[in-house]
Amino acid sequence: MRVLVIGSGGREHALLIGLANDPAVTDLHVAPGNAGTSSIATNHPVDAVSGDAVVALAREVGADLVVIGPEVPLVLGVADALRAAGMATFGPSAEAAQIEGSKAFAKDVMKAAGVTTAHAEIVDNPARLDAALDRFGPTWVVKDDGLAAGKGVVVTTDRDVARDHAAECLESGHPVLLESFLDGPEVSLFCLVDGETVVPLLPAQDHKRVGDDDAGPNTGGMGAYTPLPWLPTEMTARIVDEVVKPVAAEMVRRGIPFSGLLYAGLAIGSDGPAVVEFNCRFGDPETQAVLALLESPLGQALHATATGTLADLPPLQWRDGAAVTVVVAAENYPGKPRTGDVITGADIDGVLHAGTARNADGAVVSSGGRVLAVVGTGADLAEAREQAYARIAGIKLPGSHFRSDIGRNALEGRIDI
């Protein structure tokens, strides 16, 4: 099986490593890829959001399966272009990808499916903003209704901060979603979805804020770990039955069945799971941790999903133990990152590239905000953390920063429902 992966980040590097470990996968290509992916796949400088360009490349390399990593190509219909050309494609149609592309659409689907989520209100006119803000609080949740690379959400007890973010979104032409605050620890659950067939992966927890102890602004994600020692084992089945299956069935009912990876971001309260958000693709950086523990052949699982045969896939098998991903970010991230710095010490197992490229001298340099994702595995969470941070200790990137507390609260028993 020849596989083409679309994207350039740590998630795509993790997908390629997983695919390379599948004995059925004989040839790997990635577009556009990064400095790290070139060691296991052929990089192609293609515009990932152009359906015509991606279809042409898929034909050129003879791809038996195309896997779309990021959300933007999905929302813009790249999967539709590939399917129209007869290509097996992992990733939802543009219509189905609105589950991430439009918060309002997702809320409407959840309401119809009877899925628990936060009370929400759409504001599309600045004149209505202050009155709407008065109906929420004392903790405000303000979301950009469009795609914002994981950074379009502000959660704050400061009304002025909430108002400023909402006003900025409205000024840029995006409606905003105001939500009631959901209490309880957050969980990311990835599910392979093929119509009404749902196969869950391991639950993980992301760390969104830039600094230790959840200080500072939201980012695209600074680290993740799996499994979750504080999550009751039956909770994954509850999330599938109470959240993912009803949403998948509602999408089928609407004539826009979901095919690909449906990511449910949830708050787990005393009454059970409530949805914070849906994504239409593998999440980053949770993917790096989750796939590190997958024993089943990844290519065969993605191909089954893409070809409508997921119901026939054998149950997924997982390694014992735990995995931790820690993101190494460029100076000033999540603001405008400093780029072009030479990276050394990253050519070791467990270091996945995200924002990297090669300079004129062939050296690996930073090219984005989240530069590397460093993965540790072990018999338990403590061992996995130890390995991840030991690997980071040997990496040199001027001005870089990372969180030192990924998975620490879970390890110390400080998370409960």
Salt bridges, closest charged atoms under 4 A:
GLU12 OE2 - ARG11 NE 2.63
ASP27 OD2 - HIS29 NE2 2.94
ASP64 OD1 - ARG2 NH2 3.65
GLU71 OE1 - ARG281 NE 3.40
GLU100 OE2 - ARG281 NH2 2.73
ASP108 OD2 - ARG254 NH2 2.94
GLU121 OE2 - ARG135 NH2 2.49
ASP124 OD1 - ARG128 NH1 3.23
ASP130 OD1 - ARG159 NH1 3.56
ASP130 OD1 - ARG163 NE 2.81
ASP134 OD1 - ARG159 NH2 2.84
ASP144 OD1 - HIS174 ND1 2.83
GLU179 OE2 - LYS107 NZ 2.90
GLU179 OE1 - LYS143 NZ 3.17
ASP206 OD2 - LYS208 NZ 3.62
ASP213 OD1 - ARG408 NH2 3.12
ASP214 OD1 - ARG403 NH1 3.13
ASP241 OD1 - LYS245 NZ 3.96
GLU242 OE2 - ARG238 NE 2.76
GLU250 OE2 - ARG253 NH2 2.84
GLU250 OE2 - ARG254 NE 2.63
ASP284 OD1 - ARG370 NH1 3.98
GLU331 OE1 - ARG338 NH1 2.90
ASP341 OD2 - ARG338 NE 2.75
ASP405 OD1 - ARG403 NE 2.84
GLU412 OE1 - ARG414 NH2 2.29
